[in-house]
Amino acid sequence: MKKIALHWKIIIGMILGVILGFIMNSISGGKDFVTDWIAPFGTIFINLLKLIAVPLILASLIKGVSDLKDISKIKSMGLRTIAIYLCTTVVAIVIGLSIVNVVKPGAGMSADTLEKIKLKYENDAGVTDKLTKASAQQDAGPLQALLDIFPSNIFTALGEAKMLQVIFFALFVGICLLLIPEKKAKPLVRFFDSLNEVVMKMVDLIMLFAPYAVLALMANVIVAFDDTEILLKLLNYALCVIVGLVIMIVFYLILVKLYTKKSPIWFLNKMSPAQLLAFSTSSSAATLPVTMERVEEHIGVDKEVSGFVLPVGATVNMDGTSLYQGIAAVFIMQVVWPEGLTITNQLVIIATAILASVGSAAVPSAGMVMLVIVLESVGFPAELLPIGLALIFAVDRPLDMCRTVVNVTGDATVSMMVAKSLGKLHKPKPKNWDDHYEHVK
C-alpha cells in the first residue's frame, strides 16, 4: 500500500465503505453495527483534524504576516482575496439560478410525492433544529456578523473554534510583531514557525489513517439512507445541484489554467486528497489542515499566502453552498410557492445568498440553516418553511458532501491566484511523514 498514491488509497476506502454500507443495510442489525462499531472511527478522524485546525491557523497566519515585513502587503493580499472570493460567489449563484430556471425540477413534483415527503420529514428533528437555528440568527442585530469577528476572550475563541475571531487575533498579533523591533519579535516568530512545522507533521501522520476513516464515514452515510424511493423522486433537483457544482469546478480549472498557467489535471491530482476528504466529512473546517498541507507542499503556495487565504476562505468563501442555496430556494418555490418566482425576488436571492455564504459555518448542513434566511428574505410564507425544508432534507447530506468539495477547491484556486499575483507561487516541495526519521537513520 505504501507505493499507492494517497488519493487512490482514499478512493479505495470510499468504495469499500459504500459496499460495506449496502451490505449492512441488507442485514438485520447491520445498521446498528455500523453506527456503534464503525462510524466512531470516522468521528475520531474528524476530531483529530479539528483538533489541529485552530493551532494551524494561529501559527501559520502569525508567521505569515510577520514574514511580510510590510503592513501594506497585508492590505494588498486581503483586498485581492476578498475581491476574488466575492466574484466567484456571484458566479456560483448565477450558475445555480440559471440551471434551476431552465430545468425547473420543481415543476414536475406530484402531489402524492409532496405529501409523502411532508409526512416523513416536516416534523423531523433535523428540520426543526435548522428552523430554530435560523430564527436565532435572524433575531441578532444587523451588525452581529461584524461583532462576531472581535473576540472578548481569545481562549474562548480558540476553545470553541470561532474561526473569524482566531483569524482576527492572529492578524492582530502578526501586525504587532511587525511594529516592534525585530530582535524583540524574533523569539515569538520562531515559536510560531516551529509550531506550524509540528502541526503540519501532525497532518501527515493523521492522513495515514485517512483511507480507513473514509471507509467508516462512507459506510455510515450509506446506512443513513433509509428511503431510496424519496431519493429517486428528488433526483432532478439533486442532478441540478450536481451539474451546477461540476460547472463551478470547471470554472476553477479555467482560472487555474489561464491565470496561474498550471495544468488543471496537475491541480486536481495535487488537491484530490483534500477534495476526497471534503466529500467524506462534509466539513471544510475539518478539511482545512489537509487543504493547507496540499496547497503549501504540493502546489507551492507560500505559507504567508495560504495561511491567510485558506482560513478566511474556509469561513467566508462558500461557493458550493451559495450555488446550492440558489437552486434549493427556487426549487422549493417552484413546488410550494410558484407565485413568488419573480425577477426581483431572484435578484434578492443573489444578494442574500452572498451575505449568507459569509456567515455560513464551515460545518455539515450549515447551508440549510442559511437557506431559511435566503427564503425569508423574499417573503416566503413562514407556514410553508417546514414543508420547504422537508422537500430537500432527504438529499441534503449527499449534496452537502458534493458542495463541500467545491468550497475546498475554490479556496485552493483563490490561494493560487493570490500567490501568483504576489509572486509567491513557487516549485512545490512535498514532505513525507517520516522524512526527518529517515534522515536520522
N, C-alpha and C positions, 0 to 999 in steps of 0.2 A: 504493500500500500504506500510505502514511503516515496516511490517513484511516481505515483499518480498525482497529478496536479490537484490542488486543494478544491477548486471548483468542481472537478469531476467526483471527488470524494463526497462533496456535499450533495451533488445531483444523485449519486447512488443512494445516499442516505434518505433523500426525499422520496425516491421511487420505492425503496424498501418500506418507508414509513406509510406511504399511500397503500401499498399492497397489504401491509400488516393491519392497517385501519379497516380495509374492506373485509379482510378475513375475520377480524374480531367482531365486526358488525354482524356477521352471519353466524356467530357462535353465541350460545346462551351464556350470559355473564361476561362476554368479551369486552363490551364497552366499559364495564366497571373495572376490569383488569387493566385496560389501557389507562383509565383515569387514575387508578390507585398506584400502579406499579411502573408505568412507562412515562406518562406525562410529567411527573415530578422532575425527571432528569432534564427535560426541556426547560422547565421553570428554573432549575438550578443554573443552567447555562445563561439564560436571560438575566438572572440576578447577578451573575458574575460580570456580565458586560455592563450592566447598570452600575455595578459597584465601582468600576474604573472610569466610567464616563465623566463624572464630575471632577475627580483629580486630574484627568487627562485634559479637560477643557481649561482648568485653572492653570496647570503647569505650562501647557503649550501656548496659551494666549498671553500669559505674563512674559514668558521667554520671548515669544514672537514680537510683542510690542516693544519690549526693551531692546531688542536687536535692531529695530528700525532706526534708532539714533536720531530720528527727526519726527516731531509730533505732526508735522504737515503730511507725512506719509500715511499716518493713520486716517486722517480726513480723506485723503485721496482713495485709499483702499476701501474705506467704509462707504463712501458715496458710490463708487463703482459697483460694490457688492449689492447694495440696496437697489440701485437703479436696474441692474440686470435681473435681480430676483423679482422686482415688480413687473418688468417686461415679460418674463417667462410665465408669470402667474396670469397676466392678461391673456397671453397666447393660449394657455391651458383652458381658461374659462371659455374663450371664444370657440375653441375646437370642440369643447363639450357641448355648448349650446347649439352649435352648427349641426352636429351629429344628431342630437335628440330632436331637433326641429325637422330634420329631413326624414329620419326613420320613423319618428312618432311611435315609440314602443308602447306607450300607454294607451294609444287609441284602440288597440285590439283586445284590451283586457275584458274578459267576460264577467258578467255579474256574479256567476257561480264561483269563479276563481277569487274575485274580490271578497265575497262573503266568507269563503273558506279561510283566506288569509286573515280577515278581520277576527274571526272566531279563534284562530290559533295564536295570533300574535298581539292583538290590540291591547290586551291586559297583561302581556308578558312583562315580567320584572325588568327585563333589559330595556324595553321600550319606555316603561315608567321611569326608570333611572335616568335615561337620556333626557326625557322631558323635564325632570326635576333639576338636573344639572344646567340645562339650557335656561330654565327660568331663573336660577340663581345668578347666572352670568348676565342676564338681561336686567336684573334688579340693580346691578352695580352701576356706578356713575359713569358718565361719558368719558372721563379721563382715567378710568380704572386700569386700562391697559398700560398707560404711562406710569401710574403709581406702582404697578406690579414690577417695573424694571428696577426700582430702587429698594434694596433690602434694608430693614431696620436692624437685622441681626444676621451676619454672614454665616454663622454656624447653623442657624435655622434654614437659610437658603441652601447651604451645602447638604444638610441632612435630608431636606425634602426635595432635593434635586430640582430647584427652581432655576432653570437654565438661563433665562434672561438676567436674573439677579446675579448669578455666578459670572456670566459674561461681563456685566457691568462692573462688578468688583474686580475681576481680572484686568479689564481695560484700565480701571482707575489705578490699580497697583502698578501696572506696566507703565502708564504715563508718568506716575510719580517717580518711578525708577529712572526715567529719562531726565527728570527735573532736579535730581540730586547728583552730587559728584560721583563720577564713575567708580572711584575707589570705594565709596560707601555702598554703592548699589551692587557691586560685583559679587559679594558673598550670597546675597539673596537670588541673584540671577543664576549663579552656579547651582544653587539648591534646586530651583525650579527646572533647570536644564537636566539635572540628574534625575529628578522626579519624573520628568517627561520620558526619559530613556527607560526608567524602571517600568512605568505604566505601559509603554509600547511593547516591552518584552512580555508583560502580562498578557497583552493582546495575542502575541504569538503563541503563548502557552495555552490560553483559553481556546484558541482556534483549533488546537489539536483535537479537542473534544467536539468540534462543530458537527462533523458528519453524524455522530451518534445522537447529539442533541436535536438535530434537524429531523432525524428519524422519529424521535419521540414526539416532537412538535407536530409533524405531519400526521402521524397516527392519531393523535388527539383531535386534530382538526377534522379528519375523516369521520371518526366515530361521533362527532358532534352533529353531523348532517343526518337528521333522522326523518326528513320528509323530502325525498327526491322529486315527488310529484310537483310540489310548490316550486322547487328549484327549476324544474323544466318550464313551468308556466312563466317564470321570470327571466327566461333565457334571453329574450330580445333586449330587455333592459340591461342585463349583465353584459351582453355582447357589445352594446353601445358604449358602455364604460370601458371595456377591454380594448375595443378598437380605438377609442379616444386616447387611452394610455399608450398604446403601441405607436400611434401617430406622434405623441409627445416624445417618446423615446427616439423616434426617427428625427424629430426636430433637434433634440440634443446632439445626436450624432452629426447632423449637418453643421451645427455650431462648432463642434469639435474639429471637424474636417476643415471648414472654411476659416475659422479664427485661429485655432491653435496649430493647424497644419499636421495634426496627428491622425493616424488611421482609425476610423470608427471601430474596426474589428479589434485592433490592438487595445483600444479603450475599453471595449466590452470584456475582452479577455482579462484585463487587469482588474476591472471592477466587479467581475462576476461573483467572487466570494461574498462581497458586501451586498450585492443585489440579491443573491440567493438567501442570504441571512435575513435581509429585509423582508423578503417574501415569507420566510418561515416564522419570523417573530412579529410581523405587522407593526414594528416599532422602529422609527428612525432614530429615536433616542438610544435604544438598546444597540442599534447597529452602528452608532456614531464612532465608537472606538475602532471598529474594523474599517469603517469608511475612511477615517483619518489615516490609519495604517496603510491602506491601499493607495490613497492619494499621495501621501508623502513618499513612501518607499518604492511603490511600483509604478507611479505615474510621474513623479519627480517634482511635485509642487513643494516649494519651500515651507517650512514649519510656520514661519511668521504669517504666511497667507492662509494655509489650511487651518491653522489654529484659530483664526478669526472667522473665515468664511464658512467653514463647516459647522461649528457650533451655532452660529447665527442662522444658517440655513436649516438646521435641524429644528429650530424653534419657529422661524418666520417664513420659510420657503416651503410651501405645501402645494406644489403644482398639481400633483396627483389628486390630492384632496380637493383642491379648487375645481378641477375638471369634473370630479365625481359629484360635487355639490351642485354644479350647474346642471348636469344630466339628471341627477336624482330629483332636484327641485321641480324641473319641468316635467319629468315623468310622473311624479305624484300629482302635479296639477292637471296633466292630461287625463289622469284616471278619475280624480275626485273633484277637481275644481277647474274645468276647462275654460270657464269664462274669465279666469284670471290671467290667461296667457296673452298678455298684450306686449307690445314692443317696449312700452315704458317699464313694465314690471321686469322684463328680461334685462333691461339696462340696469335696473336696481339690483337684480341678482348678480350682475357682473361686479358692481361696486361693493356690494355687501360680502360677496364671496372673497374678494381681495382682502377686505378687512378681517373677515373671519379666518382666513388662512393664516394671518399673522398671529391671531390669538389661539389657534388650534394647537392643543398639546400634542407632543410627539409620541403619543401612546395609542394602543389599539382602540379603534372605534371612536376616537375623539371627533372625527369628521362628522359623525351623525349628530353629535351634540350641536355643532356649529350649523348643521343643516337646518335645525329648528329655527335658529336665529335668521338664517337666509330666507326661509319660508315666511316667517312672521314679518320680515321687512317689506314684503309685497302685499301684506294684508291677508294672508292665508287664514281662513276661518279657524279659530282656536279649537272648536269642537271636532274638526277634521284632522288635527295634528296626530292623535294616536293612530288613526287609520292610515295616515300618510307614512308614518314611521313603520307601522306594521307591514306595509307594502314591500318595503325594501329590507326589512330586518333579516329575513331568511338568508339573503345572499350578501349581507354586509361584510361578514368575516372574510370570505374568499376575495371579494373586491377590495377590502381593506389591505389584504396581503399584496394584491397587484399594485394598488396606488402607492403603497409604501416603497415599492421598487422604483417607481417614477420619482418620488420625493428624494430618495437617496441618489439616484442617477443625476437629477437636476442639481443637487448640492455639489456633486463631484465635477459636473460640467462647468458650473459657475466658478468653482475654485480654480479650474484650469484656465478659464478665460481671464480671471483677475490676475492670476500668476503670470500669464503670458503678457498682459498689458503692462505689468510692472517689471518684466524681465526676471521673474522668479520661477520660471518653469525650466527645469534642468534635466539632465540624464538621470533616470531612476537608479537608486542604489538599494535594492531589496535586501532584507536581512532574514536569516533563519533563526528559529528559537534557540538553537544550540551553537550559534556562531562563536561566541566567546569560549564556550566549553571546549569546542573542537580546537580552538587556537591554544588554549591552556594545555590540552593533552599533547 
